[in-house]
C-alpha cells in the first residue's frame, strides 16, 4: 500500500498554523454551492461505524440569521448577523436507523436500540468530530469559520429542529474572515507540556 506524502507547508499553514477562528467577515458572499462543497468533504471524516449523526441547518437568509441571533448571547448574535452564513451543527439521536445503509457489514443498529446512554454519547462524540471536519473542510476550500457555544440549545432545538430527533451541538459562522476582528493568537504549548509517550 502506498504511503501518502505529507502536505506542502502552504496547505498545513492554511489548515492549521495560519488559520484562525473569526469574529467578523468581509462583505463577500458564500454560495450554496460552497456550502455543499463543505459537506462533500466533511462527510468523509471517520465516525463510529460510519454513523454520521451530524445534521446541519445552514442559516443564510436574513430571517434565519435573525432567529438564531436572538437565541444567542448578544456578542454571538452580532457575529451571526455579520456572517454570510452560520451552520447549526446538530446531532440526530436516531442516527442508528441509518446504520443498515451506512454500515451494512453487521447489525450495528441493534447496538443502540433501547440504549439511550450509548445513543447520546455516540451522537455527541461523533457530531463533535464532524464539526471538526466541518472546520477543516471549510479551511481547505478557502473559507473561514467562527465556532461557538453561547446560545440557548433548547430554544434553538425548538426553533430549528422542532418535531425531529435532532438536538443542537454547537454553531459556527462561515465566510471570508476579516483579519481586523481577531486577537493575536493565543498560546499553543509545545509537545512535552501536554503529551506523554509511554
C-alpha positions in Angstrom: 0.0 0.0 0.0 1.5 3.4 -0.9 2.4 5.8 1.8 0.9 9.3 1.5 3.3 12.2 1.2 3.0 15.0 3.7 1.0 18.0 2.6 3.0 21.0 1.4 3.8 23.7 4.0 1.3 26.1 2.4 -1.5 23.6 2.9 -0.6 23.0 6.5 -0.5 26.7 7.1 -4.0 27.1 5.6 -5.5 24.3 7.6 -3.7 24.8 10.9 -0.9 27.3 11.6 -2.3 30.4 9.9 -6.0 29.5 10.3 -8.0 31.4 12.9 -11.5 31.5 14.4 -13.0 34.7 13.1 -15.4 37.1 14.9 -16.3 39.0 11.7 -16.3 38.7 8.0 -15.6 40.6 4.8 -18.5 41.6 2.7 -18.1 38.7 0.4 -20.9 36.2 -0.2 -20.7 32.5 0.2 -22.7 30.5 -2.3 -24.9 27.5 -1.7 -22.5 25.5 -3.9 -19.7 26.3 -1.5 -21.7 25.1 1.5 -22.5 21.9 -0.4 -18.8 21.5 -1.1 -18.0 21.8 2.6 -20.4 18.9 3.3 -18.9 16.9 0.4 -15.5 17.0 2.1 -16.5 16.7 5.7 -18.7 13.6 5.2 -15.5 11.6 4.5 -14.2 12.1 8.0 -14.3 8.9 10.2 -17.2 8.3 12.7 -18.0 5.3 14.8 -19.5 2.6 12.5 -19.9 5.4 9.8 -22.8 6.6 11.9 -22.7 10.2 10.6 -25.0 11.7 13.2 -24.4 15.4 12.3 -27.3 17.2 10.8 -26.7 20.8 9.7 -29.0 23.8 9.3 -27.3 26.5 7.2 -28.7 29.9 8.2 -28.3 32.1 5.2 -31.5 34.1 4.9 -31.8 37.2 7.0 -34.9 35.7 8.7 -32.9 32.6 9.8 -29.9 34.6 11.0 -32.2 37.0 13.0 -33.9 34.0 14.6 -30.7 32.3 15.6 -29.0 35.6 16.7 -32.0 36.2 19.1 -31.3 32.9 20.8 -27.6 33.6 21.3 -25.5 35.7 23.6 -25.5 39.3 22.4 -21.9 39.2 21.2 -22.5 35.9 19.4 -25.7 37.3 17.9 -23.7 40.2 16.3 -21.3 37.6 14.8 -24.2 35.6 13.3 -25.7 38.7 11.8 -22.4 39.8 10.2 -21.6 36.4 8.7 -22.7 35.3 5.2 -23.9 32.0 6.8 -24.0 30.2 10.1 -24.1 26.5 10.5 -26.1 24.9 13.3 -24.3 21.6 13.9 -26.9 19.2 15.2 -26.9 15.5 16.2 -29.6 13.1 15.3 -30.5 10.9 18.3 -31.9 8.3 15.9 -28.8 8.1 13.7 -28.8 4.4 14.3 -31.8 4.0 12.0 -29.5 4.7 9.1 -26.9 2.1 10.0 -28.3 -0.7 7.9 -27.4 1.5 4.9 -24.3 3.3 6.2 -22.7 0.3 7.9 -24.1 -2.8 6.2 -21.3 -5.1 7.4 -23.1 -6.1 10.6 -26.3 -5.4 12.5 -24.9 -2.2 14.1 -28.4 -0.8 14.6 -29.0 -3.4 17.4 -26.1 -2.0 19.4 -28.1 1.2 20.0 -31.8 0.4 20.1 -33.0 1.0 23.7 -29.6 2.1 25.0 -30.2 5.9 25.5 -26.9 6.5 27.2 -24.9 5.0 24.4 -27.0 6.8 21.8 -26.4 10.2 23.4 -22.7 9.6 24.0 -22.2 8.3 20.4 -24.2 11.1 18.8 -22.4 13.8 20.8 -18.9 12.5 20.3 -19.3 11.8 16.6 -21.2 15.0 15.7 -18.4 16.9 17.5 -15.9 15.1 15.4 -17.9 16.0 12.3 -17.9 19.6 13.5 -14.1 19.5 13.5 -14.2 18.1 9.9 -16.5 20.9 9.0 -13.9 23.5 10.2 -11.1 21.8 8.3 -13.2 21.3 5.1 -14.1 25.0 5.1 -10.5 26.0 5.6 -9.4 23.6 2.8 -11.9 25.4 0.5 -10.5 28.8 1.4 -13.2 29.7 3.8 -13.0 30.7 7.5 -15.1 29.8 10.5 -16.1 31.0 13.9 -17.3 28.0 16.0 -19.1 28.9 19.2 -21.3 27.9 22.1 -23.0 30.7 23.9 -26.6 30.1 22.7 -29.7 28.5 24.2 -29.6 24.9 23.0 -33.2 24.2 24.0 -34.6 27.3 22.3 -32.5 26.6 19.1 -33.8 23.0 19.1 -37.4 24.3 19.3 -36.9 26.9 16.6 -34.9 24.8 14.1 -35.3 21.1 14.9 -38.9 21.0 16.2 -40.7 17.7 15.7 -37.4 15.9 15.0 -35.0 13.7 16.9 -32.2 16.2 16.3 -30.5 18.3 19.1 -28.1 21.1 18.6 -24.4 20.6 19.4 -22.7 23.9 18.5 -22.9 26.7 15.9 -20.3 28.2 13.6 -20.2 31.2 11.4 -18.6 30.7 7.9 -17.3 33.1 5.3 -14.2 35.0 4.4 -12.8 36.2 7.7 -11.9 39.9 8.4 -8.4 40.0 10.0 -9.4 43.1 11.9 -11.8 41.1 14.0 -9.4 38.7 15.7 -6.9 38.9 18.6 -3.3 37.9 18.5 -3.0 34.1 18.5 -3.3 32.6 22.0 -0.5 30.3 23.2 -0.1 26.8 21.8 2.2 24.8 24.2 5.0 22.5 22.9 4.5 18.7 22.8 6.2 17.9 26.2 3.8 20.1 28.2 0.5 18.3 27.4 1.8 14.9 26.0 3.4 11.8 27.2 4.7 8.9 25.1 4.5 5.6 27.1 
